Amino acid sequence: QLVESGGGLVQAGGSLKLSCAASGSIFSINYMAWYRQAPGQQRELVAAIQSDSTTNYADSVKGRFTISRDSAKNTVYLQMNSLKPEDTAVYSCKQIIASSNNGINYQYWGQGTLVTVSS
């Protein structure tokens, strides 16, 4: 189960930090990512972090957003700075989790959290 928090309303230029915590039977978390979907648009990858802490970002957020993870808390964060109205969307986290060392991974999605950036 993934539980997200941190969305809300912010003025352009402001900041927000999203969190996504995993719970349940967790052996390892191999991939964590944030996606977003704006009204009338397809869901897009915003940022991802691998188990070795390698990160990648959408071009539209590079230099403004930072993804990080706290392995001890099974939590992934998305620090969003210099927010723009076009960042308005529902943000969802995805985690790929192994519940044991049998090599089987499962994909989980959070419930989504709305980020609204006013101009």
Secondary structure, 3 states (H helix, E strand, C coil): CEEEECCEEEECCCCEEEEEEECCCCCEEEEEEEEEECCCCCCEEEEEEECCCCEEECCCCCCCEEEEEEHHHCEEEEEECCCCHHHCEEEEEEEEEECCCCCCEEEEECCCEEEEEEC
